[in-house]
Amino acid sequence: MGCSVIFTPRSQADLQSIVCFISKDSPARASSFGNALIDTALMLESSPEMGRVVPELDNASVREIIHGSYRIIYEFHQSSDTIYVLRFWHAARGVPKII
């Protein structure tokens, strides 16, 4: 059995913002891109440590995977086999706040 992936309220807000921004140009592309980000995050269910440690934090439990220009930042809790998706963040926006 794989890990549980939980999208935090902050990551859900990030995703909504990304989809709204893209939908100004192409609603269909916005929907497919949002789904692709979610699908990429859900890959963590079977491989929770596939991402690299977030360099700005140097904390082994906070990792990231890259999807295009976006960083999907997550925290892996081994004791409960739970992954919390913390942020969806465009790399051009600098360093995200991670609480």
N, C-alpha and C positions, 0 to 999 in steps of 0.2 A: 504494500500500500504506500502511496506517495504522501507528500506533505500537503497541508492545507495552505492555500494562498488566500490571504485576506487583503482587500484593497482598503487602505485607510481613507478617512474622509478627505484628507489633504490630497491624496493621489487621485481620488475621484474628482475633486475640484480641478486639479491639473488637467485631467483627461477631458473634462467638459470644456475647459478653456481652449485646449488644443483643437478639439473638434469644432467649436464655435468659430475659431479663427480661420480654420481651413474651409469651413462651410461658406464663408463669404465669397470664395472663388468657385468652390465646387462641393455642393452638399453630398453628392455620391462619393467623391474622394474622401471627404471628411469622415463619413461613416466607415468606409473600408479601412482607412488609416487608423481610426480609433479602435476598430476590431482587431487590426493587426498588432497594435500595442498591447491590447489585452491578451491576445493569443501568445505573444512573446512572453509576457509575464507569467502566464499559466504553464509555460514550459518548465518553470521552476519546480512544479509539483514533483517531477521525477528526477530533477538534477538541481537541488537547491544551492549547491556550491559552484555552479557553472560560471557565475559572474566573478569579476575581480573585486578585490577590496577597494572601496572608494578611497582614492589617494588622499583627499583632503581630510579624511577622518582617521585613517590608519586604525580601524576597528574591524577585527576579523569577522564580526557578525553582520556588519553593514557592507553590502556588496552592490554591484551594478552590472547590468547587461546593457548593451548598446543596440538600439534599433534605428538605423538611419542616423539622423542627427540628434536623436533623443536618448537620454540616459534614463533607464528604469532602475531606480534605487530602491533596494529592499533590505530588510533585516531578517535574518534567519535565526530562529530560536530552535536549536537542536533538541532541547529537552522536551519540547512539545510538538516537534515536527511541524512547526508553523512558520510561514513566511508572511511578513507584512510588507506589502508594497507601499513605500513611503512617498515617492515622488515620481512623476513623469516630467522630465526636465529637458528643454532644448539646450544643447551644448553652448549655443551662442549667447545664452542669457547669463553666463558666468556660473558662479558656485551657488547651488541651491541651499536654502536653510533646511537643515534636518534636525528635528527635535527628537 
